[in-house]
Amino acid sequence: MASSAAAEYAEAGFVFRPELLRADEVRVLTDELERILAGGEPAAMILFETDGVTPRTVVNPHLYSDVFDRLLRHPALLGAVEGLLGEQVYAFQLGVNCKAAFNGDVWFWHQDYPTYLEDDHIAEPRMVNVLVFLDEVSALNAPLMLVPTSHRLTPEVNEETTQNTSYKLRYSSTELIQQEVARCGVIAPTGPPGSTIFMHVNCLHGSTANLSPWSRRMVTLTYNAMSNKATAPTVRSRAIVYDDADLPALQPLAADCLVADR
């Protein structure tokens, strides 16, 4: 990633790049997601909303899907992250947050790194979240909200709670959110499918419920620096966080890796 983008990332805690992936590349991803959600992949692990029916997150599809395995090796993503971290990386985890029309529930404010630190024993926040829009994201379908510069905070390690959702996590305190939003404000990037946010894992973020008739599906791919592997086994399920001890550095594929031979 260019030095200007690296400086922007260091300052704000995230970088937004509209239409980083092309429409035909996104179609490959959404076709594969729909195949998985339709029951076309027996190995799939899917987390549901509180109704027990609406998909919330598809967990680590790159472990069984060639399409998502190729995505994490896409040079536009991998090269940018290596530029931000200054070294090679591996895929720590990947999810697809479905945020369904009418029924996609809230993701309460949180930082990802407190969980990675406390539960997964990742010593440093030398990690980047890559968030790829699979749908048009507008102000109406619950865009992701981020607090600029909040990545500089000391990680707030709170107890796990569902925070009235179906997913247990170490969510942030309302006091911290009020303090940081008053200090720095909130930004909610919007844009067409293929637009991508590169976000520091300590950045405060969250999203409201999606009451609109438009889905807001988003890949959330976390890369970790090769020098920053877990110092002890995770306490979370291995279905969520797999053993990273022997994982090699990712090697980039060709620029057309998602659409070649299709």
C-alpha positions in Angstrom: 0.0 0.0 0.0 1.3 3.5 -0.9 3.0 5.5 1.9 0.1 8.0 1.9 -2.4 5.2 2.7 -0.1 3.8 5.3 0.1 7.2 6.9 -3.7 7.5 6.8 -4.1 4.1 8.4 -1.6 5.0 11.2 -3.4 8.3 11.8 -7.1 7.3 11.7 -6.9 3.5 12.3 -8.5 2.6 9.0 -8.3 3.2 5.2 -11.4 3.0 2.9 -11.0 2.1 -0.8 -14.2 2.2 -2.9 -14.6 -0.5 -5.5 -11.3 -2.2 -4.8 -12.7 -5.4 -6.2 -14.6 -5.4 -9.4 -18.3 -6.3 -9.8 -17.5 -9.6 -11.5 -15.2 -10.6 -8.7 -17.9 -9.8 -6.1 -20.5 -11.9 -8.0 -18.2 -14.9 -7.7 -18.1 -14.3 -3.9 -21.9 -13.8 -3.5 -22.6 -16.9 -5.7 -20.4 -18.9 -3.4 -22.0 -17.4 -0.3 -25.4 -18.2 -1.5 -24.4 -21.8 -2.3 -23.1 -22.2 1.2 -26.2 -20.7 2.8 -28.5 -22.9 0.7 -26.9 -26.0 2.3 -24.5 -26.7 -0.5 -21.5 -27.2 1.8 -21.8 -29.8 4.6 -18.7 -28.5 6.3 -20.1 -25.0 6.7 -20.4 -23.5 10.2 -23.1 -20.9 10.3 -24.1 -18.7 13.3 -27.7 -17.5 13.4 -29.5 -14.5 14.8 -31.6 -14.8 17.9 -34.5 -16.2 15.9 -32.4 -19.3 15.2 -33.2 -19.0 11.5 -31.6 -15.9 10.0 -27.9 -16.4 9.1 -25.7 -14.0 11.0 -22.1 -15.2 10.2 -20.6 -17.8 8.0 -17.4 -18.9 9.9 -14.1 -19.5 8.2 -15.4 -20.5 4.7 -11.8 -20.4 3.3 -11.2 -23.8 5.1 -13.5 -25.6 2.7 -14.2 -23.1 -0.1 -11.7 -22.6 -2.9 -13.4 -19.3 -3.7 -12.8 -17.8 -0.2 -9.3 -19.4 0.0 -8.4 -17.5 -3.2 -9.9 -14.3 -1.8 -7.5 -14.2 1.1 -4.6 -14.5 -1.4 -5.9 -11.8 -3.7 -3.0 -9.4 -4.4 -5.2 -6.3 -3.9 -5.9 -7.4 -0.3 -2.8 -9.3 0.6 -0.4 -6.8 -0.8 -2.1 -3.9 0.9 -2.0 -5.6 4.3 1.7 -6.5 3.9 2.4 -2.9 3.1 0.6 -1.8 6.3 2.3 -4.3 8.6 5.7 -4.4 6.8 5.9 -8.2 6.8 4.2 -11.3 5.5 1.0 -12.5 7.0 -1.4 -15.4 7.4 -5.2 -15.6 7.7 -6.1 -15.5 11.4 -9.8 -16.0 10.7 -12.5 -15.1 8.1 -16.2 -14.6 8.4 -19.0 -13.3 6.2 -21.4 -11.2 8.2 -24.8 -11.5 6.5 -26.7 -8.5 8.1 -29.9 -9.7 6.4 -32.6 -7.4 5.2 -35.3 -6.6 7.8 -33.7 -8.9 10.4 -29.9 -8.4 10.5 -29.2 -7.7 14.2 -27.0 -5.2 15.8 -23.3 -5.6 16.4 -22.7 -3.7 19.6 -19.6 -1.4 19.8 -16.4 -3.3 20.4 -12.7 -3.6 19.6 -11.6 -6.9 18.2 -8.2 -7.0 19.8 -9.3 -7.4 23.5 -10.7 -10.9 22.5 -7.6 -11.7 20.4 -5.4 -10.7 23.4 -7.3 -12.3 26.3 -8.8 -15.4 24.6 -6.5 -16.1 21.7 -3.2 -15.0 23.2 -2.1 -12.8 20.4 0.6 -10.6 22.0 0.4 -7.5 19.8 -2.3 -5.8 17.6 -0.1 -6.4 14.5 -3.3 -7.5 12.7 -5.5 -5.9 10.0 -9.2 -6.5 9.5 -10.1 -6.4 5.8 -13.8 -5.7 5.3 -15.2 -6.3 1.8 -18.7 -5.0 0.8 -20.7 -7.7 -1.0 -23.7 -5.4 -1.3 -24.2 -1.7 -1.9 -23.8 -0.1 1.5 -25.7 3.1 2.2 -26.8 5.0 5.2 -30.0 3.0 5.2 -28.8 -0.7 5.5 -26.8 -0.5 8.8 -23.3 0.5 7.6 -20.4 -0.3 9.8 -19.5 2.7 12.1 -16.0 3.4 13.1 -14.4 5.8 15.6 -11.3 7.5 14.1 -8.1 7.2 16.1 -9.6 4.9 18.7 -7.0 2.2 17.6 -4.6 4.1 19.9 -6.6 3.2 23.0 -5.4 0.7 25.6 -7.5 -2.4 24.8 -10.6 -2.5 27.1 -10.8 -6.1 28.2 -14.4 -6.6 29.5 -16.2 -9.7 30.4 -18.0 -11.6 27.7 -21.6 -10.9 27.1 -24.2 -11.3 24.3 -25.1 -7.6 24.6 -28.7 -8.7 23.7 -27.5 -10.4 20.5 -26.9 -14.0 19.6 -23.1 -13.6 19.6 -21.0 -13.5 22.8 -18.0 -11.1 22.7 -16.0 -8.7 24.9 -18.1 -5.7 24.0 -17.0 -2.2 24.9 -18.4 -0.1 27.8 -20.9 2.6 27.1 -18.6 5.0 29.0 -15.7 4.3 26.6 -17.9 4.7 23.5 -19.4 8.0 24.8 -15.9 9.3 25.6 -14.3 8.4 22.2 -17.3 9.4 20.0 -17.3 12.8 21.8 -13.6 13.1 21.2 -13.3 11.8 17.6 -16.8 11.4 16.1 -18.0 8.5 14.0 -17.5 7.6 10.3 -19.6 5.1 8.4 -18.1 4.3 5.0 -20.6 3.7 2.3 -20.2 2.6 -1.3 -20.8 -0.1 -4.0 -20.0 -3.8 -3.8 -16.3 -4.4 -3.8 -15.5 -1.4 -1.7 -13.1 -2.3 1.1 -12.1 -1.1 4.6 -8.6 -1.9 6.0 -9.2 -1.5 9.8 -6.8 -1.8 12.8 -8.1 -4.5 15.1 -8.2 -2.1 18.1 -10.5 0.4 16.3 -13.9 0.8 18.0 -16.6 -0.2 15.6 -20.2 -1.5 15.5 -23.4 -1.4 13.5 -27.1 -1.0 14.1 -29.9 -3.5 13.2 -30.8 -3.6 9.5 -34.5 -2.6 9.2 -34.1 -1.9 5.5 -35.2 -4.2 2.6 -31.6 -4.4 1.4 -29.1 -6.9 2.8 -25.6 -5.7 3.9 -23.3 -8.6 3.5 -19.7 -8.1 4.3 -16.5 -10.3 4.4 -14.5 -9.7 7.5 -11.0 -11.1 7.0 -8.4 -10.8 9.7 -4.7 -11.1 8.7 -2.0 -11.5 11.4 1.7 -10.7 11.0 3.9 -13.9 10.9 5.9 -12.6 13.8 2.8 -12.3 16.0 1.4 -15.8 16.3 -0.4 -17.0 19.4 1.8 -17.5 22.4 -0.7 -20.2 23.8 -3.7 -22.1 22.6 -7.0 -20.2 22.3 -9.7 -20.7 24.8 -12.3 -20.3 22.1 -13.7 -23.1 19.9 -11.2 -24.4 17.3 -14.1 -24.0 14.8 -13.8 -20.2 15.4 -10.1 -19.9 15.9 -8.0 -22.7 14.4 -4.4 -23.6 15.4 -2.0 -21.1 13.7 1.3 -22.6 14.9 2.3 -24.2 11.6 0.6 -21.9 9.2 3.0 -20.5 6.5 2.9 -17.0 5.1 0.3 -16.4 2.4 1.6 -16.1 -1.2 -0.3 -13.8 -3.6 -2.2 -15.3 -6.5 -2.7 -13.6 -9.9 -4.8 -10.4 -10.1 -7.6 -12.4 -11.8 -7.6 -15.2 -9.2 -11.3 -14.9 -8.5 -12.6 -14.9 -12.0 -10.0 -17.0 -14.0 -11.5 -20.0 -15.8 -15.1 -18.8 -15.1 
